[in-house]
Amino acid sequence: MTKFSLVLIAILASIAVTAQDITGQWNSVLKVQGTQFRLVFNVSKTDDGYSATMDSPDQNAKGIPVTKTTFENSKIKFDIANAGIEYNGELKDDEIVGIFKQNGRGFPMNLSRKVIEKQILKRPQEPQKPYPYYSEEVTFQNNAAHINLAGTLTLPKKSGTFPAVILISGSGPQNRNEELLGHKPFLVIADYLTKNGIAVLRCDDRGVGQSKGNFKTATSADFATDVESAVAYLKTRKEINKIGLIGHSEGGLIAPMVANKSTDVAFIVLLAAPGIQGDQILLLQQKLIGKASGISENDLQKNELISRKTYAIVNKSNSLEQLNTDLSNYLKTVLKDNPKNEKPTAMSDDEFVKLQVSQIATPWMHYFITYNPAPALEKIKCPVLALNGEKDLQVPANENIEAIKKALAKAGNTNVTTKIFPNLNHLFQESKTGVPTEYATIEQTFSPLVLDEITKWINTQVK
């Protein structure tokens, strides 16, 4: 081959690279701990290079500005600084192969010109309509908060009188089915109980679904008033003769609050409920999940030290404004002392610290970290069933069940049943490791053994 032909080939190759067109729509499905999010990047050509926006259809977000878009030698990069997001990929034919990162955590994600559908997950326990019982969409008012709440009331039959339970969801904005990671545990629980003679009211959290109000500014104490309103509503229904509460995770923290304020609560069921203060739960959670995820002992100890100091600042704070300042100062020092801390390259130190602080200095997180459930439990006189999974890494079974038993004993409550189920995780699924990344990969939504335990116990109380 002549020197001239080699040069020609090089020129043609160069033209082919520069002719690559990345403008237009790029689609993907981001998979994070089993949750699937559709993402769309819209790329345009500008005089200076490229610009882009990002859409997240599953979060109803559209036109999110991409801070910086670069494309060179088949390599493409998107930076969204204020969200701590960066995407690095390489164009290969009609696909971009790359890694999506947020706040330093990376996930494989490829982009395609074609629309990508989310994977359909198998959930064999999820009931299908028509249901063999009466189901009614209901609304009621929380007079204290001046908001309307919406939910579903299921009755074994349209007429008759039945015991009822109110389902109280865990942390984060939840709909009436407590839907997460492709599972609908409250739908499964409601279906099972209603088929076994127990009415169930399950509601959208305030600010979620059909319920009004502001979720972001609310604390567990605010959610407790929502449950109190649900109790008041059930009292107006002629079909209901006794009312109990079933709280999962944070819901198990809320249930005792409500039971102490209302003599109409006949019993409570605590599912993976906190028995110790929030900061202690978070420390245990961080350690157990980190260890199960393969984080080194040295890194676990460093993380625990930072977390302990962070929670100490939260516990001393009397206002969110001061907490914001104190946490910012502390985390700037942490970042300075740990320069290898993973931080998005397009994000400044100040932006990174601000993002971390925004996740802690919130009304809900401040309340949870500083709240000790023991005093509320020490006043509970009604029957209590407290259940946990042995492999629960979020609300560890032994520490929390023992604290609950101790507090209820102090209350002089003798009608208490506790049980730890082997191999069950925080969602009461049969699991191998208990880590949250496993939740979505498990087909089972809620252990049949636990459903049976809850049903038998409730029927014993109401008889």
TORKOL-4160 file (C-alpha; in steps of 0.2 Angstrom, whole numbers, padded with zeros to 4 digits, m for minus):
463
<pt num="1" X="0000" Y="0000" Z="0000"/>
<pt num="2" X="0007" Y="0017" Z="m0005"/>
<pt num="3" X="0010" Y="0031" Z="0007"/>
<pt num="4" X="m0003" Y="0041" Z="m0003"/>
<pt num="5" X="m0017" Y="0028" Z="0000"/>
<pt num="6" X="m0012" Y="0028" Z="0019"/>
<pt num="7" X="m0014" Y="0046" Z="0020"/>
<pt num="8" X="m0031" Y="0045" Z="0011"/>
<pt num="9" X="m0037" Y="0032" Z="0023"/>
<pt num="10" X="m0033" Y="0043" Z="0038"/>
<pt num="11" X="m0042" Y="0058" Z="0031"/>
<pt num="12" X="m0057" Y="0047" Z="0027"/>
<pt num="13" X="m0057" Y="0040" Z="0045"/>
<pt num="14" X="m0056" Y="0058" Z="0052"/>
<pt num="15" X="m0070" Y="0063" Z="0041"/>
<pt num="16" X="m0080" Y="0048" Z="0047"/>
<pt num="17" X="m0077" Y="0053" Z="0065"/>
<pt num="18" X="m0082" Y="0071" Z="0063"/>
<pt num="19" X="m0097" Y="0067" Z="0053"/>
<pt num="20" X="m0104" Y="0057" Z="0068"/>
<pt num="21" X="m0121" Y="0065" Z="0072"/>
<pt num="22" X="m0127" Y="0064" Z="0091"/>
<pt num="23" X="m0141" Y="0077" Z="0089"/>
<pt num="24" X="m0158" Y="0072" Z="0093"/>
<pt num="25" X="m0166" Y="0060" Z="0106"/>
<pt num="26" X="m0157" Y="0047" Z="0116"/>
<pt num="27" X="m0167" Y="0035" Z="0127"/>
<pt num="28" X="m0163" Y="0023" Z="0141"/>
<pt num="29" X="m0169" Y="0015" Z="0157"/>
<pt num="30" X="m0159" Y="0017" Z="0172"/>
<pt num="31" X="m0159" Y="0003" Z="0184"/>
<pt num="32" X="m0155" Y="0008" Z="0202"/>
<pt num="33" X="m0157" Y="m0005" Z="0216"/>
<pt num="34" X="m0171" Y="m0013" Z="0206"/>
<pt num="35" X="m0180" Y="0003" Z="0202"/>
<pt num="36" X="m0182" Y="0007" Z="0184"/>
<pt num="37" X="m0182" Y="0025" Z="0178"/>
<pt num="38" X="m0184" Y="0030" Z="0160"/>
<pt num="39" X="m0172" Y="0044" Z="0155"/>
<pt num="40" X="m0171" Y="0054" Z="0139"/>
<pt num="41" X="m0157" Y="0066" Z="0133"/>
<pt num="42" X="m0161" Y="0078" Z="0120"/>
<pt num="43" X="m0145" Y="0085" Z="0111"/>
<pt num="44" X="m0144" Y="0100" Z="0100"/>
<pt num="45" X="m0130" Y="0108" Z="0090"/>
<pt num="46" X="m0124" Y="0125" Z="0095"/>
<pt num="47" X="m0111" Y="0137" Z="0088"/>
<pt num="48" X="m0100" Y="0133" Z="0103"/>
<pt num="49" X="m0103" Y="0114" Z="0102"/>
<pt num="50" X="m0118" Y="0105" Z="0110"/>
<pt num="51" X="m0132" Y="0108" Z="0122"/>
<pt num="52" X="m0144" Y="0096" Z="0130"/>
<pt num="53" X="m0159" Y="0093" Z="0142"/>
<pt num="54" X="m0164" Y="0078" Z="0151"/>
<pt num="55" X="m0182" Y="0071" Z="0154"/>
<pt num="56" X="m0187" Y="0059" Z="0167"/>
<pt num="57" X="m0204" Y="0053" Z="0162"/>
<pt num="58" X="m0207" Y="0042" Z="0177"/>
<pt num="59" X="m0204" Y="0057" Z="0189"/>
<pt num="60" X="m0214" Y="0069" Z="0178"/>
<pt num="61" X="m0199" Y="0079" Z="0175"/>
<pt num="62" X="m0195" Y="0087" Z="0158"/>
<pt num="63" X="m0182" Y="0099" Z="0151"/>
<pt num="64" X="m0170" Y="0097" Z="0165"/>
<pt num="65" X="m0155" Y="0108" Z="0159"/>
<pt num="66" X="m0139" Y="0099" Z="0156"/>
<pt num="67" X="m0125" Y="0110" Z="0163"/>
<pt num="68" X="m0112" Y="0104" Z="0151"/>
<pt num="69" X="m0112" Y="0093" Z="0135"/>
<pt num="70" X="m0096" Y="0088" Z="0127"/>
<pt num="71" X="m0093" Y="0076" Z="0112"/>
<pt num="72" X="m0076" Y="0072" Z="0106"/>
<pt num="73" X="m0068" Y="0057" Z="0097"/>
<pt num="74" X="m0084" Y="0047" Z="0100"/>
<pt num="75" X="m0084" Y="0051" Z="0119"/>
<pt num="76" X="m0099" Y="0060" Z="0125"/>
<pt num="77" X="m0102" Y="0068" Z="0143"/>
<pt num="78" X="m0117" Y="0075" Z="0151"/>
<pt num="79" X="m0115" Y="0085" Z="0167"/>
<pt num="80" X="m0130" Y="0091" Z="0178"/>
<pt num="81" X="m0121" Y="0100" Z="0192"/>
<pt num="82" X="m0135" Y="0104" Z="0204"/>
<pt num="83" X="m0141" Y="0086" Z="0204"/>
<pt num="84" X="m0124" Y="0079" Z="0206"/>
<pt num="85" X="m0127" Y="0069" Z="0189"/>
<pt num="86" X="m0114" Y="0065" Z="0176"/>
<pt num="87" X="m0114" Y="0053" Z="0162"/>
<pt num="88" X="m0099" Y="0047" Z="0152"/>
<pt num="89" X="m0102" Y="0036" Z="0136"/>
<pt num="90" X="m0094" Y="0031" Z="0120"/>
<pt num="91" X="m0104" Y="0032" Z="0103"/>
<pt num="92" X="m0104" Y="0015" Z="0095"/>
<pt num="93" X="m0115" Y="0014" Z="0079"/>
<pt num="94" X="m0132" Y="0019" Z="0085"/>
<pt num="95" X="m0129" Y="0016" Z="0104"/>
<pt num="96" X="m0120" Y="0026" Z="0117"/>
<pt num="97" X="m0112" Y="0014" Z="0130"/>
<pt num="98" X="m0108" Y="0022" Z="0146"/>
<pt num="99" X="m0110" Y="0025" Z="0165"/>
<pt num="100" X="m0123" Y="0036" Z="0174"/>
<pt num="101" X="m0116" Y="0043" Z="0190"/>
<pt num="102" X="m0125" Y="0052" Z="0204"/>
<pt num="103" X="m0116" Y="0059" Z="0219"/>
<pt num="104" X="m0102" Y="0047" Z="0215"/>
<pt num="105" X="m0112" Y="0031" Z="0213"/>
<pt num="106" X="m0111" Y="0023" Z="0196"/>
<pt num="107" X="m0123" Y="0013" Z="0186"/>
<pt num="108" X="m0121" Y="0005" Z="0169"/>
<pt num="109" X="m0133" Y="0014" Z="0157"/>
<pt num="110" X="m0133" Y="0013" Z="0138"/>
<pt num="111" X="m0142" Y="0026" Z="0127"/>
<pt num="112" X="m0151" Y="0021" Z="0111"/>
<pt num="113" X="m0160" Y="0031" Z="0097"/>
<pt num="114" X="m0175" Y="0018" Z="0099"/>
<pt num="115" X="m0187" Y="0020" Z="0113"/>
<pt num="116" X="m0183" Y="0008" Z="0127"/>
<pt num="117" X="m0197" Y="0000" Z="0137"/>
<pt num="118" X="m0195" Y="m0005" Z="0156"/>
<pt num="119" X="m0193" Y="m0023" Z="0160"/>
<pt num="120" X="m0210" Y="m0031" Z="0166"/>
<pt num="121" X="m0207" Y="m0039" Z="0183"/>
<pt num="122" X="m0215" Y="m0054" Z="0189"/>
<pt num="123" X="m0226" Y="m0051" Z="0205"/>
<pt num="124" X="m0236" Y="m0067" Z="0207"/>
<pt num="125" X="m0244" Y="m0062" Z="0224"/>
<pt num="126" X="m0252" Y="m0046" Z="0216"/>
<pt num="127" X="m0271" Y="m0048" Z="0216"/>
<pt num="128" X="m0280" Y="m0045" Z="0200"/>
<pt num="129" X="m0297" Y="m0038" Z="0198"/>
<pt num="130" X="m0311" Y="m0042" Z="0200"/>
<pt num="131" X="m0308" Y="m0044" Z="0219"/>
<pt num="132" X="m0320" Y="m0056" Z="0228"/>
<pt num="133" X="m0324" Y="m0043" Z="0241"/>
<pt num="134" X="m0331" Y="m0025" Z="0241"/>
<pt num="135" X="m0319" Y="m0011" Z="0237"/>
<pt num="136" X="m0323" Y="0008" Z="0238"/>
<pt num="137" X="m0313" Y="0024" Z="0234"/>
<pt num="138" X="m0314" Y="0035" Z="0249"/>
<pt num="139" X="m0309" Y="0053" Z="0255"/>
<pt num="140" X="m0309" Y="0061" Z="0272"/>
<pt num="141" X="m0302" Y="0077" Z="0280"/>
<pt num="142" X="m0288" Y="0080" Z="0292"/>
<pt num="143" X="m0295" Y="0095" Z="0300"/>
<pt num="144" X="m0280" Y="0100" Z="0310"/>
<pt num="145" X="m0269" Y="0101" Z="0294"/>
<pt num="146" X="m0284" Y="0107" Z="0283"/>
<pt num="147" X="m0281" Y="0094" Z="0269"/>
<pt num="148" X="m0291" Y="0080" Z="0261"/>
<pt num="149" X="m0284" Y="0062" Z="0261"/>
<pt num="150" X="m0288" Y="0049" Z="0249"/>
<pt num="151" X="m0288" Y="0030" Z="0250"/>
<pt num="152" X="m0296" Y="0013" Z="0247"/>
<pt num="153" X="m0307" Y="0004" Z="0259"/>
<pt num="154" X="m0310" Y="m0014" Z="0257"/>
<pt num="155" X="m0324" Y="m0024" Z="0266"/>
<pt num="156" X="m0326" Y="m0043" Z="0266"/>
<pt num="157" X="m0344" Y="m0039" Z="0260"/>
<pt num="158" X="m0353" Y="m0024" Z="0256"/>
<pt num="159" X="m0365" Y="m0026" Z="0271"/>
<pt num="160" X="m0361" Y="m0032" Z="0288"/>
<pt num="161" X="m0350" Y="m0027" Z="0302"/>
<pt num="162" X="m0331" Y="m0031" Z="0303"/>
<pt num="163" X="m0315" Y="m0027" Z="0312"/>
<pt num="164" X="m0304" Y="m0015" Z="0302"/>
<pt num="165" X="m0286" Y="m0010" Z="0301"/>
<pt num="166" X="m0277" Y="0006" Z="0294"/>
<pt num="167" X="m0261" Y="0003" Z="0285"/>
<pt num="168" X="m0247" Y="0015" Z="0289"/>
<pt num="169" X="m0233" Y="0016" Z="0276"/>
<pt num="170" X="m0214" Y="0017" Z="0279"/>
<pt num="171" X="m0203" Y="0032" Z="0275"/>
<pt num="172" X="m0203" Y="0042" Z="0259"/>
<pt num="173" X="m0218" Y="0047" Z="0248"/>
<pt num="174" X="m0229" Y="0032" Z="0247"/>
<pt num="175" X="m0245" Y="0028" Z="0238"/>
<pt num="176" X="m0259" Y="0018" Z="0246"/>
<pt num="177" X="m0251" Y="0002" Z="0240"/>
<pt num="178" X="m0234" Y="0007" Z="0248"/>
<pt num="179" X="m0228" Y="0004" Z="0230"/>
<pt num="180" X="m0209" Y="0002" Z="0228"/>
<pt num="181" X="m0197" Y="m0007" Z="0218"/>
<pt num="182" X="m0211" Y="m0015" Z="0207"/>
<pt num="183" X="m0219" Y="m0022" Z="0223"/>
<pt num="184" X="m0236" Y="m0017" Z="0231"/>
<pt num="185" X="m0235" Y="m0024" Z="0248"/>
<pt num="186" X="m0250" Y="m0015" Z="0255"/>
<pt num="187" X="m0261" Y="m0021" Z="0241"/>
<pt num="188" X="m0256" Y="m0039" Z="0245"/>
<pt num="189" X="m0259" Y="m0037" Z="0263"/>
<pt num="190" X="m0276" Y="m0028" Z="0261"/>
<pt num="191" X="m0281" Y="m0042" Z="0249"/>
<pt num="192" X="m0276" Y="m0056" Z="0261"/>
<pt num="193" X="m0284" Y="m0048" Z="0276"/>
<pt num="194" X="m0300" Y="m0043" Z="0268"/>
<pt num="195" X="m0302" Y="m0061" Z="0261"/>
<pt num="196" X="m0300" Y="m0067" Z="0279"/>
<pt num="197" X="m0314" Y="m0056" Z="0286"/>
<pt num="198" X="m0304" Y="m0040" Z="0291"/>
<pt num="199" X="m0308" Y="m0023" Z="0283"/>
<pt num="200" X="m0293" Y="m0013" Z="0277"/>
<pt num="201" X="m0291" Y="0006" Z="0274"/>
<pt num="202" X="m0275" Y="0011" Z="0265"/>
<pt num="203" X="m0271" Y="0029" Z="0260"/>
<pt num="204" X="m0260" Y="0039" Z="0249"/>
<pt num="205" X="m0248" Y="0049" Z="0259"/>
<pt num="206" X="m0251" Y="0067" Z="0260"/>
<pt num="207" X="m0245" Y="0076" Z="0244"/>
<pt num="208" X="m0245" Y="0059" Z="0235"/>
<pt num="209" X="m0258" Y="0052" Z="0223"/>
<pt num="210" X="m0275" Y="0059" Z="0227"/>
<pt num="211" X="m0271" Y="0065" Z="0244"/>
<pt num="212" X="m0268" Y="0084" Z="0246"/>
<pt num="213" X="m0255" Y="0092" Z="0257"/>
<pt num="214" X="m0236" Y="0095" Z="0256"/>
<pt num="215" X="m0225" Y="0079" Z="0260"/>
<pt num="216" X="m0209" Y="0088" Z="0260"/>
<pt num="217" X="m0212" Y="0099" Z="0275"/>
<pt num="218" X="m0220" Y="0085" Z="0285"/>
<pt num="219" X="m0213" Y="0075" Z="0299"/>
<pt num="220" X="m0219" Y="0058" Z="0307"/>
<pt num="221" X="m0229" Y="0069" Z="0319"/>
<pt num="222" X="m0238" Y="0076" Z="0305"/>
<pt num="223" X="m0241" Y="0059" Z="0297"/>
<pt num="224" X="m0248" Y="0054" Z="0314"/>
<pt num="225" X="m0262" Y="0067" Z="0312"/>
<pt num="226" X="m0266" Y="0059" Z="0295"/>
<pt num="227" X="m0269" Y="0042" Z="0303"/>
<pt num="228" X="m0279" Y="0050" Z="0318"/>
<pt num="229" X="m0290" Y="0057" Z="0304"/>
<pt num="230" X="m0292" Y="0040" Z="0296"/>
<pt num="231" X="m0297" Y="0033" Z="0313"/>
<pt num="232" X="m0310" Y="0046" Z="0315"/>
<pt num="233" X="m0316" Y="0042" Z="0297"/>
<pt num="234" X="m0318" Y="0024" Z="0301"/>
<pt num="235" X="m0329" Y="0028" Z="0316"/>
<pt num="236" X="m0342" Y="0035" Z="0304"/>
<pt num="237" X="m0343" Y="0019" Z="0295"/>
<pt num="238" X="m0357" Y="0008" Z="0301"/>
<pt num="239" X="m0348" Y="m0007" Z="0294"/>
<pt num="240" X="m0334" Y="m0006" Z="0306"/>
<pt num="241" X="m0334" Y="m0012" Z="0324"/>
<pt num="242" X="m0316" Y="m0012" Z="0330"/>
<pt num="243" X="m0301" Y="m0002" Z="0323"/>
<pt num="244" X="m0283" Y="m0007" Z="0323"/>
<pt num="245" X="m0267" Y="0000" Z="0316"/>
<pt num="246" X="m0253" Y="m0009" Z="0306"/>
<pt num="247" X="m0237" Y="0001" Z="0303"/>
<pt num="248" X="m0223" Y="m0004" Z="0293"/>
<pt num="249" X="m0205" Y="0004" Z="0296"/>
<pt num="250" X="m0209" Y="0022" Z="0300"/>
<pt num="251" X="m0227" Y="0017" Z="0300"/>
<pt num="252" X="m0222" Y="0007" Z="0316"/>
<pt num="253" X="m0215" Y="0022" Z="0324"/>
<pt num="254" X="m0231" Y="0032" Z="0320"/>
<pt num="255" X="m0244" Y="0019" Z="0326"/>
<pt num="256" X="m0239" Y="0020" Z="0345"/>
<pt num="257" X="m0241" Y="0039" Z="0343"/>
<pt num="258" X="m0259" Y="0038" Z="0337"/>
<pt num="259" X="m0263" Y="0024" Z="0349"/>
<pt num="260" X="m0258" Y="0035" Z="0364"/>
<pt num="261" X="m0270" Y="0049" Z="0358"/>
<pt num="262" X="m0285" Y="0039" Z="0353"/>
<pt num="263" X="m0295" Y="0027" Z="0364"/>
<pt num="264" X="m0303" Y="0020" Z="0348"/>
<pt num="265" X="m0287" Y="0010" Z="0343"/>
<pt num="266" X="m0290" Y="m0008" Z="0349"/>
<pt num="267" X="m0273" Y="m0015" Z="0344"/>
<pt num="268" X="m0258" Y="m0012" Z="0334"/>
<pt num="269" X="m0246" Y="m0022" Z="0323"/>
<pt num="270" X="m0228" Y="m0016" Z="0321"/>
<pt num="271" X="m0219" Y="m0023" Z="0306"/>
<pt num="272" X="m0200" Y="m0019" Z="0306"/>
<pt num="273" X="m0204" Y="m0005" Z="0318"/>
<pt num="274" X="m0191" Y="0006" Z="0326"/>
<pt num="275" X="m0188" Y="0003" Z="0345"/>
<pt num="276" X="m0172" Y="0014" Z="0346"/>
<pt num="277" X="m0168" Y="0032" Z="0342"/>
<pt num="278" X="m0167" Y="0036" Z="0323"/>
<pt num="279" X="m0148" Y="0041" Z="0324"/>
<pt num="280" X="m0144" Y="0024" Z="0331"/>
<pt num="281" X="m0155" Y="0015" Z="0318"/>
<pt num="282" X="m0146" Y="0024" Z="0304"/>
<pt num="283" X="m0129" Y="0020" Z="0311"/>
<pt num="284" X="m0133" Y="0001" Z="0312"/>
<pt num="285" X="m0141" Y="0002" Z="0295"/>
<pt num="286" X="m0126" Y="0010" Z="0287"/>
<pt num="287" X="m0114" Y="m0003" Z="0295"/>
<pt num="288" X="m0124" Y="m0018" Z="0291"/>
<pt num="289" X="m0129" Y="m0013" Z="0273"/>
<pt num="290" X="m0111" Y="m0008" Z="0270"/>
<pt num="291" X="m0103" Y="m0024" Z="0276"/>
<pt num="292" X="m0116" Y="m0034" Z="0266"/>
<pt num="293" X="m0111" Y="m0024" Z="0251"/>
<pt num="294" X="m0093" Y="m0028" Z="0252"/>
<pt num="295" X="m0086" Y="m0011" Z="0259"/>
<pt num="296" X="m0070" Y="m0013" Z="0269"/>
<pt num="297" X="m0069" Y="m0012" Z="0288"/>
<pt num="298" X="m0058" Y="0003" Z="0287"/>
<pt num="299" X="m0070" Y="0013" Z="0276"/>
<pt num="300" X="m0085" Y="0007" Z="0287"/>
<pt num="301" X="m0076" Y="0015" Z="0302"/>
<pt num="302" X="m0072" Y="0031" Z="0293"/>
<pt num="303" X="m0090" Y="0032" Z="0287"/>
<pt num="304" X="m0097" Y="0029" Z="0305"/>
<pt num="305" X="m0086" Y="0042" Z="0313"/>
<pt num="306" X="m0092" Y="0055" Z="0300"/>
<pt num="307" X="m0110" Y="0050" Z="0303"/>
<pt num="308" X="m0109" Y="0050" Z="0322"/>
<pt num="309" X="m0102" Y="0068" Z="0321"/>
<pt num="310" X="m0116" Y="0073" Z="0309"/>
<pt num="311" X="m0130" Y="0066" Z="0319"/>
<pt num="312" X="m0122" Y="0074" Z="0335"/>
<pt num="313" X="m0124" Y="0091" Z="0326"/>
<pt num="314" X="m0142" Y="0087" Z="0321"/>
<pt num="315" X="m0146" Y="0082" Z="0339"/>
<pt num="316" X="m0139" Y="0098" Z="0346"/>
<pt num="317" X="m0149" Y="0109" Z="0333"/>
<pt num="318" X="m0164" Y="0118" Z="0337"/>
<pt num="319" X="m0167" Y="0126" Z="0320"/>
<pt num="320" X="m0165" Y="0120" Z="0302"/>
<pt num="321" X="m0156" Y="0137" Z="0298"/>
<pt num="322" X="m0143" Y="0134" Z="0311"/>
<pt num="323" X="m0142" Y="0116" Z="0307"/>
<pt num="324" X="m0139" Y="0120" Z="0288"/>
<pt num="325" X="m0124" Y="0132" Z="0293"/>
<pt num="326" X="m0117" Y="0119" Z="0306"/>
<pt num="327" X="m0118" Y="0104" Z="0294"/>
<pt num="328" X="m0111" Y="0115" Z="0280"/>
<pt num="329" X="m0095" Y="0120" Z="0290"/>
<pt num="330" X="m0093" Y="0102" Z="0296"/>
<pt num="331" X="m0095" Y="0093" Z="0279"/>
<pt num="332" X="m0083" Y="0106" Z="0271"/>
<pt num="333" X="m0070" Y="0100" Z="0283"/>
<pt num="334" X="m0073" Y="0082" Z="0280"/>
<pt num="335" X="m0072" Y="0085" Z="0261"/>
<pt num="336" X="m0055" Y="0094" Z="0263"/>
<pt num="337" X="m0048" Y="0080" Z="0274"/>
<pt num="338" X="m0054" Y="0067" Z="0262"/>
<pt num="339" X="m0050" Y="0073" Z="0245"/>
<pt num="340" X="m0053" Y="0056" Z="0237"/>
<pt num="341" X="m0071" Y="0057" Z="0242"/>
<pt num="342" X="m0080" Y="0053" Z="0226"/>
<pt num="343" X="m0088" Y="0069" Z="0219"/>
<pt num="344" X="m0095" Y="0073" Z="0202"/>
<pt num="345" X="m0081" Y="0082" Z="0192"/>
<pt num="346" X="m0093" Y="0095" Z="0186"/>
<pt num="347" X="m0098" Y="0099" Z="0204"/>
<pt num="348" X="m0089" Y="0112" Z="0215"/>
<pt num="349" X="m0085" Y="0108" Z="0233"/>
<pt num="350" X="m0098" Y="0120" Z="0239"/>
<pt num="351" X="m0111" Y="0113" Z="0227"/>
<pt num="352" X="m0107" Y="0095" Z="0233"/>
<pt num="353" X="m0108" Y="0100" Z="0252"/>
<pt num="354" X="m0125" Y="0109" Z="0248"/>
<pt num="355" X="m0132" Y="0094" Z="0241"/>
<pt num="356" X="m0127" Y="0083" Z="0256"/>
<pt num="357" X="m0134" Y="0095" Z="0268"/>
<pt num="358" X="m0150" Y="0097" Z="0259"/>
<pt num="359" X="m0153" Y="0078" Z="0262"/>
<pt num="360" X="m0151" Y="0080" Z="0281"/>
<pt num="361" X="m0157" Y="0097" Z="0285"/>
<pt num="362" X="m0175" Y="0093" Z="0282"/>
<pt num="363" X="m0190" Y="0093" Z="0294"/>
<pt num="364" X="m0192" Y="0074" Z="0292"/>
<pt num="365" X="m0174" Y="0069" Z="0294"/>
<pt num="366" X="m0171" Y="0081" Z="0309"/>
<pt num="367" X="m0187" Y="0073" Z="0317"/>
<pt num="368" X="m0182" Y="0055" Z="0313"/>
<pt num="369" X="m0164" Y="0057" Z="0319"/>
<pt num="370" X="m0169" Y="0065" Z="0336"/>
<pt num="371" X="m0184" Y="0055" Z="0339"/>
<pt num="372" X="m0184" Y="0041" Z="0352"/>
<pt num="373" X="m0199" Y="0029" Z="0351"/>
<pt num="374" X="m0198" Y="0022" Z="0368"/>
<pt num="375" X="m0208" Y="0035" Z="0378"/>
<pt num="376" X="m0223" Y="0033" Z="0366"/>
<pt num="377" X="m0221" Y="0014" Z="0368"/>
<pt num="378" X="m0220" Y="0015" Z="0387"/>
<pt num="379" X="m0238" Y="0021" Z="0387"/>
<pt num="380" X="m0246" Y="0008" Z="0376"/>
<pt num="381" X="m0259" Y="m0002" Z="0384"/>
<pt num="382" X="m0268" Y="m0010" Z="0370"/>
<pt num="383" X="m0263" Y="m0027" Z="0362"/>
<pt num="384" X="m0247" Y="m0027" Z="0352"/>
<pt num="385" X="m0240" Y="m0038" Z="0339"/>
<pt num="386" X="m0222" Y="m0034" Z="0334"/>
<pt num="387" X="m0213" Y="m0043" Z="0320"/>
<pt num="388" X="m0196" Y="m0042" Z="0311"/>
<pt num="389" X="m0186" Y="m0051" Z="0298"/>
<pt num="390" X="m0170" Y="m0059" Z="0303"/>
<pt num="391" X="m0161" Y="m0052" Z="0288"/>
<pt num="392" X="m0168" Y="m0034" Z="0290"/>
<pt num="393" X="m0153" Y="m0023" Z="0287"/>
<pt num="394" X="m0163" Y="m0007" Z="0288"/>
<pt num="395" X="m0172" Y="m0009" Z="0305"/>
<pt num="396" X="m0161" Y="m0023" Z="0313"/>
<pt num="397" X="m0172" Y="m0036" Z="0321"/>
<pt num="398" X="m0164" Y="m0040" Z="0338"/>
<pt num="399" X="m0160" Y="m0022" Z="0343"/>
<pt num="400" X="m0177" Y="m0015" Z="0339"/>
<pt num="401" X="m0188" Y="m0030" Z="0345"/>
<pt num="402" X="m0178" Y="m0030" Z="0362"/>
<pt num="403" X="m0181" Y="m0011" Z="0364"/>
<pt num="404" X="m0199" Y="m0013" Z="0360"/>
<pt num="405" X="m0202" Y="m0027" Z="0372"/>
<pt num="406" X="m0193" Y="m0017" Z="0386"/>
<pt num="407" X="m0203" Y="m0002" Z="0383"/>
<pt num="408" X="m0220" Y="m0011" Z="0383"/>
<pt num="409" X="m0215" Y="m0020" Z="0399"/>
<pt num="410" X="m0212" Y="m0004" Z="0407"/>
<pt num="411" X="m0230" Y="0001" Z="0401"/>
<pt num="412" X="m0236" Y="m0015" Z="0411"/>
<pt num="413" X="m0243" Y="m0021" Z="0394"/>
<pt num="414" X="m0245" Y="m0040" Z="0396"/>
<pt num="415" X="m0253" Y="m0043" Z="0379"/>
<pt num="416" X="m0238" Y="m0042" Z="0368"/>
<pt num="417" X="m0232" Y="m0055" Z="0355"/>
<pt num="418" X="m0215" Y="m0053" Z="0346"/>
<pt num="419" X="m0207" Y="m0064" Z="0333"/>
<pt num="420" X="m0192" Y="m0063" Z="0322"/>
<pt num="421" X="m0194" Y="m0073" Z="0306"/>
<pt num="422" X="m0179" Y="m0082" Z="0298"/>
<pt num="423" X="m0172" Y="m0077" Z="0281"/>
<pt num="424" X="m0185" Y="m0062" Z="0279"/>
<pt num="425" X="m0179" Y="m0044" Z="0275"/>
<pt num="426" X="m0185" Y="m0027" Z="0279"/>
<pt num="427" X="m0200" Y="m0029" Z="0266"/>
<pt num="428" X="m0204" Y="m0047" Z="0274"/>
<pt num="429" X="m0198" Y="m0056" Z="0258"/>
<pt num="430" X="m0188" Y="m0072" Z="0259"/>
<pt num="431" X="m0171" Y="m0066" Z="0254"/>
<pt num="432" X="m0153" Y="m0072" Z="0253"/>
<pt num="433" X="m0143" Y="m0056" Z="0259"/>
<pt num="434" X="m0156" Y="m0044" Z="0265"/>
<pt num="435" X="m0148" Y="m0029" Z="0256"/>
<pt num="436" X="m0160" Y="m0017" Z="0248"/>
<pt num="437" X="m0153" Y="m0020" Z="0231"/>
<pt num="438" X="m0160" Y="m0037" Z="0232"/>
<pt num="439" X="m0178" Y="m0031" Z="0235"/>
<pt num="440" X="m0183" Y="m0029" Z="0217"/>
<pt num="441" X="m0175" Y="m0045" Z="0211"/>
<pt num="442" X="m0186" Y="m0056" Z="0222"/>
<pt num="443" X="m0203" Y="m0061" Z="0215"/>
<pt num="444" X="m0211" Y="m0063" Z="0232"/>
<pt num="445" X="m0219" Y="m0047" Z="0238"/>
<pt num="446" X="m0224" Y="m0052" Z="0256"/>
<pt num="447" X="m0221" Y="m0068" Z="0266"/>
<pt num="448" X="m0237" Y="m0079" Z="0267"/>
<pt num="449" X="m0231" Y="m0085" Z="0284"/>
<pt num="450" X="m0231" Y="m0067" Z="0290"/>
<pt num="451" X="m0248" Y="m0063" Z="0282"/>
<pt num="452" X="m0255" Y="m0079" Z="0291"/>
<pt num="453" X="m0247" Y="m0073" Z="0308"/>
<pt num="454" X="m0255" Y="m0056" Z="0307"/>
<pt num="455" X="m0272" Y="m0063" Z="0302"/>
<pt num="456" X="m0273" Y="m0076" Z="0316"/>
<pt num="457" X="m0267" Y="m0063" Z="0329"/>
<pt num="458" X="m0280" Y="m0050" Z="0324"/>
<pt num="459" X="m0294" Y="m0062" Z="0324"/>
<pt num="460" X="m0289" Y="m0068" Z="0341"/>
<pt num="461" X="m0289" Y="m0050" Z="0348"/>
<pt num="462" X="m0306" Y="m0045" Z="0340"/>
<pt num="463" X="m0315" Y="m0061" Z="0346"/>
